[in-house]
């Protein structure tokens, strides 16, 4: 196994390695900088490589944000709040965050919310209705869905399960 802490890279080697890293999947600037720091590159070289990656379109924060939002919503069923927080954590600009959220149509958002909510409600084994309600709400809030949606949904599901 290769140990990066002692290996030294030329600028060309590092640049080539990072081109592959960015081509494999969308990355944000923060991930690329961390990767370069892990390769023991000095700040001036990091800046040089970042500029090259942006110029050659290997690195594009807007594209990263859009891809991230689509993927996390469609695959992990994350809500807008969680997506926004995770993008902020990666230092993505609010402009790019707004653009990314437009990737998810309102219809798709609500469809996925109801799908994940109904599925979770049906698979819960909790008998105590208050505990079930709390666990259900916590689950959807952790996923990043808006509290008003979550509380309306739990009321609807409780009403339907009593009928």
C-alpha positions, -999 to +999 in steps of 0.1 A: +000+000+000+013+034-010+020+058+019+013+094+007+029+111+038+065+104+026+061+103-012+069+136-030+051+146-062+062+169-090+037+195-099+029+175-131+024+143-112+001+160-086-018+178-113-023+145-132-034+127-101-059+154-092-073+155-128-081+118-124-095+124-089-119+151-103-127+131-134-138+101-113-166+121-096-176+157-090-155+173-063-157+206-044-127+229-039-125+219-002-120+182-011-094+190-037-074+212-013-075+185+014-063+159-011-034+182-021-025+189+015-025+152+021+001+150-007+022+175+011+019+202-016+028+238-006+000+264-007+014+281-039+014+248-057-021+240-044-034+273-058-016+267-091-032+232-095-067+245-084-065+272-111-055+246-137-084+222-127-109+251-129-095+263-163-096+227-177-132+223-163-122+194-140-134+214-110-167+233-111-185+241-078-218+248-095-217+214-113-206+197-080-234+213-060-261+203-086-248+168-088-246+165-050-282+178-045-296+155-072-277+124-059-284+130-022-321+136-028-327+107-053-305+081-037-305+089+000-338+108+001-323+139+018-345+169+022-335+205+013-324+214+048-298+186+050-286+193+015-282+230+022-263+223+054-240+197+038-232+221+009-225+250+034-202+226+053-183+222+020-180+260+016-203+261-014-216+297-022-253+305-015-257+312-053-245+276-061-267+262-033-298+280-048-289+267-082-284+231-069-318+231-052-335+239-085-323+205-097-350+189-076-385+196-089-412+203-064-431+173-076-402+150-072-394+164-038-429+158-025-432+124-042-399+112-025-409+127+008-442+108+009-425+076-003-398+077+024-423+088+051-449+061+043-422+034+040-407+043+073-440+045+091-450+010+079-417-006+088-416+009+124-421-017+151-428+007+179-461+001+198-461+032+220-477+058+198-458+087+213-425+070+209-434+060+174-444+096+166-411+109+180-389+083+162-407+090+130-404+128+132-367+125+143-360+103+113-375+127+087-360+158+104-326+141+104-331+135+067-335+173+063-372+177+056-391+208+067-407+204+101-442+216+089-442+188+063-431+162+088-457+172+114-485+173+088-475+139+076-474+123+110-509+136+117-521+122+084-505+088+091-518+086+127-553+095+115-552+068+088-539+041+111-568+047+135-593+042+107 
